[in-house]
């Protein structure tokens, strides 16, 4: 039986969008406590671990902002639902602002979020991840542990989660179509792409 403990922490609203096939894109620069103070990808098969503490509705497109209820600093659920795993198929390190902005139609964040990501640690590139997401055969509920906390992207769960018999959220054809369009947008950003809505 295939299983893993390696998980990527991401806003719950983004995890939900990946799990429901609304997006295949994440934009990352890493948390404050990243190893070496920079985002890195060590494994390409990961569990999607939803977080709630730092979600900000004003950084999301309107159709996603309403799905977020801000919580107090330090708040966390007693158990965390893991409903999907993903294979990271592409990793782009992008510093060219038009290329990052050309991706607006393909993810859940708004222009302010993109601008903030570009400005924060401005000498470091934005990491653009394309994720092929798979729904677990049965969602798993893992107890929250203090070592999972903090501004870091990667955690290893204490107990492995089975990824056997998971089903792809998107068909091969649909995933490849979206990935191809995103690759083209990064390589050849055009101003007219910014008018398209996700």
N, C-alpha and C positions, 0 to 999 in steps of 0.2 A: 504494500500500500504506500503510495506517495504521500509525503507530508513535509511540512517545513515549519520553522519557527521564525524565519526572517520576515520582518514586517516594515512597511513604510507608513509613517504617520502622516496623515493628511486631513484637512478639514472634512468633517462628516458630510457636508453638502457636496464636496468634490467627490468623495468616495461614492456617494449615492448617484451622482451623475455618471461616473464610470460604470457603476454596477447596473445602471438602467440604460446604458448605451447612448447617453446624451453627449458624451465627449470621449475622446481617447487621449487627451492632452493634459499634462501637468506642467506648470512652470515652477521651477525651484531655484533658490539660491542657498538654501540650507538654513538651519536654525543657529541660534547664537552659540550653542554648545556642540557644534559639529567638530569632529576630529580634524585637527589642522585648520579649524575655522573656515572650512570650505566644504561645499556639497560634493559628495562622491557616490558613485554607484558601485557596490561591491558584488552584488548578485542581481541576476536579471529575472528571477522568479521570486515574487514577493506576495505576502499577504497584504491586504489593504486595511489599515488600522485607523478607524475614524477618531478624530479629536474634535473637541467642542470649545475649548477655552479661548482660542484666539480668532474664532470666526467673526468676521466683520461684514454685516449686510451692505454697508456703503461701498465695499470693494467688489461687489458681485453685480452681475447683470440683473435687471429687475425681476426676471422670472425665477431667479435663484435667491435673491435677497429675502423674499418673504418666507423662505424655508428655514431661515436661521433665527434662533432665539438666543441672544447674547447671554452668557453665563458669567458668574463671578470668577475672578482670578483664582486658580487652584481647584475649581470645581471639576469633578469627573464622575462618570457613572460607576456604580459598584462592579458591574460587569460590562464588558465591551463586546458588541456584536461584530463578529467577523463573518461577512457574507460572501466575500470574493477574494480571489487571488489574481495576479496579473503577471504577464510576461512583458518586460520592457523590451520592445523591438527596436527602438531607435533612441539615441541620445544625441542631442545637438547642444553645443555650447555656443551661444549667440550673444554677441555684444552690439551688433548692428541694429540700431533702434528700429528702422523700417521693417526689418525681418521679424522682430518680435511683435511689432504692432500689426503686421500682416496676419498674425494668428488670431486676432480678436474674434473672427467668426467661428473659431473652432474650439473655444474653451468657455468656461463659466464666468470668468472675471471681467471687470469693466476696464475702461481706459485708465482710470486712476490707479488701479492695482498694477497694471502693466508699467505705468510711469514710475510708480513707487519701487517696483522690483528693479527697474533699470537704474534708478538713482542709488538704491541701497547697495553698499559695497560696490560702487560704480566701476571699480577696476576689475571686478570679477564678472564673468559672463552669466547670463541667464541660462540655466539648464532646461531644455525642453525635452520632456520624456513622452514618448508614444507608448501607450499601454494596451496590450490585448488582454481584456478582462474576461474572467471566467467566474460564473456563479458557483459557489460550493453546492454540493449535493444536499447538504444540510447546514444552515448557518450555525456557527459555533459561538458560544458565549464564554468569554475568558475573563476570569477575575482580574480586576484592576490591581496593579502592583506599583509601589512607589518608584521602582526602577524604570517603569515605562514613562514616567513624567519628565518634564523638561523640554526645552527648545532644541530638540534633536530630531533628525529625520528618521533614523533607523533604530529599531529595537529588535531584540530577540526574545520571543515569548518563552516562558518557562516550559510550557507544554506544547508539543508540536500539534499542528492542525492539519488534518487530512485534506489534500487537494485532489484526491482520486474521484473520478466520475463527475468532475465539475464540467459545466457546459459553457461554451463561448457565448458571450453576450451578443456579439455581432457575427454574422457569417463571414467566411474567408473573403468573399467578394466585397462585402460592405466595408470590412476593416481595411482591406488593401486599397479600396477606392479613397477612403478618408486619409489614410497614411500617405498615399501618393499626392493628394492635393496639398497636404500639409508640408511635405517635403518640397514641393514646387513653390509654395508660398514663402518658405524660409529662403530658398535659393534665389527666387526672383520676385521679391516683394513689389506689389503694384498698388498705387493709391486707390484704384477702384475696388480692391479686395476689402478695404476698410468699410465699405458701404454694405457688405453682405451681413445679414444677421444669422446667428446660430439657430 
